[in-house]
Amino acid sequence: MSEANGSSPAPAAEAPTAELAQMALEDSTPKVTFSDQFKAFSKFGDTKSDGKLITLSQSDKWMKQAKVIDKQITTTDTGIQFKKLKAMKVTITDYNKFLDDLAKTKGVSMAEIKKKMANCGAPGVISVSAGKAAAAVDRLTDTSKYTGSHKERFDATGKGKGIAGRRNLVDDSGYVSGYQQKDTYDGAH
């Protein structure tokens, strides 16, 4: 990453995940420090960041990924403690003060928080499960269970009829409604 070890300097727009991966490859033991994680997460989502200052939202993303934010520590707690610093972005020394205050007010070990945050991995999007709503959506979109005028909007296969299923189309053939022998006059005369 530096010119001292023979490689070219990293471009400014390089993703922090690639930077952490490179750090892991350079060492024989893939040990990432708290300050390395601070730098990576302070760049996460901010292309203009130099890695020296972190915002509250970046901190919350980091803590969620590290599973520090749970039932005991919430984003409300982090927001209250962060606002006590009276800055939108803080340095690593101020961030350590923030973590210390947070740990004291919530009765959690600061060493445990830092350990979780150092070992949470590179910044990234947390995978989300498919969810439980799929069964509800299937039930609500099952056209065989529709009643009344709603069932008229679909054919026997469950495919929508479009505008014909939503509107009563007017028969403007000239016959009165209820006339059953339409188009039979010419055949009789």
HUTASUL-V930683 format. One record per backbone hydrogen bond with DSSP energy under -0.5 kcal/mol. NH is the residue of the N-H (numbers start at 0). CO is the residue of the C=O. If there is no record, write none. Layout:
<<NH:CO> <NH:CO>>
This chain:
<<4:1> <5:2> <6:1> <9:0> <13:10> <18:14> <19:15> <20:16> <21:17> <22:18> <23:19> <24:20> <25:21> <26:22> <29:27> <30:28> <31:29> <36:32> <37:33> <38:34> <39:35> <40:36> <41:37> <42:38> <42:39> <43:39> <45:42> <48:45> <53:89> <55:87> <58:54> <59:55> <60:56> <61:57> <62:58> <63:59> <64:60> <65:61> <66:63> <67:62> <68:62> <69:67> <69:72> <73:71> <77:73> <78:74> <79:75> <80:76> <81:77> <82:78> <83:79> <84:81> <85:82> <89:53> <94:90> <95:91> <96:92> <97:93> <98:94> <99:95> <100:96> <101:97> <102:98> <103:99> <104:100> <105:101> <106:102> <107:102> <112:108> <113:109> <114:110> <115:111> <116:112> <117:113> <118:114> <119:116> <134:131> <135:131> <136:132> <137:133> <138:134> <139:135> <140:136> <141:138> <142:140> <144:141> <145:142> <149:146> <150:147> <151:148> <152:149> <153:150> <154:158> <157:154> <160:152> <163:160> <164:161> <165:161> <165:162> <166:162> <168:166> <171:169> <178:175> <183:180> <187:183> <187:184> <188:184>>
